[in-house]
Amino acid sequence: MQVCFKTHALSIAAKLFPVALLLSCGWGQKSLLDEAKSALSKAVRFFRTEVAVNGSYVWTYSEDLKKRWGESEATETEGWVQPPGTPSVGMAFLRAYEATGDKTYLDAAVETAHALTATQLASGGWDYRIEFHPERRKRWFYRRDIESGEKDPKGRLNLSIYDDDNTQSALRFLMQVDVALKGRDKEIRRAVEYGLAKLIEAQYPNGAWPQRYDGNPPNPVNHPVIPARYPTQWSKTHPGKGYQYWRLYTLNDRVMGTIIQTLLDAYRLYNRREYLKAACKGGDFLILAQMPDPQPAWAQQYNFQMEPAWARRFEPPAIAAAESANAVQILLELYLVTGDERYLRPVPKALDWFKRSQLPNGRWARFYELKTNRPLYVNRNYELVYTPENLRENYAFEGSFGVTRLFKLYEQLKQEGREKLLAERNRKPTLQELAQQAKEIEPKVRQIIASMDARGRWVEGGRIHTKTFIRNVETLASYIAAASKAFQR
């Protein structure tokens, strides 16, 4: 009887231990949680009231805010779209709102969304930079111009940029704001619907997208739906000035991947089949674009005969490891969303190519010569060479490119199956897991709070970096969300 009582008592204690742990941790977390909320409020207030230009943002600021830069120097009336620009800041505001429920952060996100709706081009997307000066902004041809009855751009700029997640990041942010507002802001809803419609309009018949879209839908006659092939010969010299590589079928800089992900997000949020259909059509292109043996991977871009082609002077026709990794990732995602096994079929051969092509240093070359599979580099004189010497700076000619993660994901998918993987992805964390998450983030939160100045800034070497603001806001928001739920505050 005594043994049974002890066993029963131990069982009760074991069940109560996680609760006791949460309660004991909770008391110690209260003051830090309040500090994190205060720091988040101060940081957002500074960016929103002192840094923003009509709700827009660039990448970097001088400490006195008199100098501003995106990828290049920006004027006092310009914002930047490409991450970590305006949409990325807006997403951080939304994350703060989701974590706290404080409508101030949603209002900040809406202001940022309006900066984008005011600068959406007639072609549906955005340029890298967005202008708010009344005269200078007349250089662009906007959606609002079309809706006011204009048809002729008259030489005004109207190129939607898909490179580097530019237009896509703006659309994903606007979709999230639209959902948070439950469609009540008609201008934001209109920008979303128009932008997604133009994104689908820009898609080539084979499912690819260009790097930029000028608003003129592709003519199917000029774009036969055929599989990729090796060119019989290719020039080792760039075609030169006037070469419009931006019209080609483009994987470079994650164009295909980020567009397909944007459309999948649109389908998830709005449940409209045309978004899923366009995303799947993009996956069909990736299947077509996988090169035949001996290199069953992908190029950065393809000409209209589905042959690897030049882009910039340092981007030759070649098999591209980074873009191949992104292609595999997107194919796996399409399989998870649809359950259609044809998106899995290209993966084993591609992973085998990655195994065969790994460099002795454990990384992969960005480029591999067509057919020979020799690592290919471009030196500072824009010459194609076989050794990584005297290379052009600011370009990753070698890297890990997330390949190891793909091997793990594919193996997990084979072992556990799609349903289990999706269930785990969609599972809500337990209170114990949230408490552990908050505990793990705590040292970083303390460092973020300590490094903030009295005005709510993080100043690094005399500069204010938007990516630092975004990272810190997201960390604070993650901590607040986890700690508030775990410790019931």
GINOR-V873037 format. One line per field, one symbol per residue. psi: psi as a letter, one per 40 degrees, with the letter a starting at -180 (. if undefined). A space follows every 50 residues. Layout:
BEGIN
psi = ???
END
This chain:
BEGIN
psi = dddddddddddddddedddddddddddeeddddddddddddddddddddd dihfeiiadiiideediiibdiiiieeiiidhhgaddddddddddddddd eheddddddddddddddeehideeaiidihhehdddeeeihiddddeeei dhdfeihfhhheiffcddddddddddddddefedhddddddddddddddd dehideeiiidiheehiihddegigiiiihidiihehidaiehgdeeihh diffdddddddddddddddefhddddddddddddddddehiiieggaiid iiaeefihiibidegihihhddddddddddddddddddehededdedddd ddddddehideeaiidihihddehhhihaeefihieigifihifhgeiid feddddddddddddddiddddddddehhiidddddddddddddddddddd ehadefihhhfeihhdddddddddddddddddddddef.
END
